[in-house]
Structures are given as C-alpha cells and as structure tokens.
Amino acid sequence: MVFGLSRRATVAAVVVALTVFGMTVGTVLLLATGRTNVGWFMFVLSFGAWMFAAVGGMLLVWDSGYLDR
C-alpha cells in the first residue's frame, strides 16, 4: 500500500500517473517531432484513460466515506 491507501486506491493512483506520463509523451511527440499522428493518438488515448481513472478514484473516495468527515 502506498501512503496508507487501499489496494484499489493505489491502483487508481498508479493509473492516473501513467496516463499523465502518456499525455506528456504524446505532447512531446506532437510538438517536438514529425510524428504528429502518433502524438495525437497517444494524447487522446491517455486523456480518455485519465478521465476514466480520475472518475474511478473520485468514486472510491466517495464510497469510502472520507468526504463525510
């Protein structure tokens, strides 16, 4: 467990970190190289995965009752 998080929350945090990395790599490919199609594809795919993981993480926080404190 990372920072006392549950296994599901740790997985959500890792997925969000990986998607942010993917968006960064996609942006670099888009702006610094001639591979614009690959850059756009990586960015859009990573952004969609980030949205999915972020919503999943918010639902985990909501279900844990953390916001009720």
Stockholm file with secondary structure:
# STOCKHOLM 1.0

chainA/1-69         MVFGLSRRATVAAVVVALTVFGMTVGTVLLLATGRTNVGWFMFVLSFGAWMFAAVGGMLLVWDSGYLDR
#=GR chainA/1-69 SS CCTTCCHHHHHHHHHHHHHHHHHHHHHHHHHHSSCHHHHHHHHHHHHHHHHHHHHHHHHHHHHHTGGGC
#=GC SS_cons        CCTTCCHHHHHHHHHHHHHHHHHHHHHHHHHHSSCHHHHHHHHHHHHHHHHHHHHHHHHHHHHHTGGGC
//
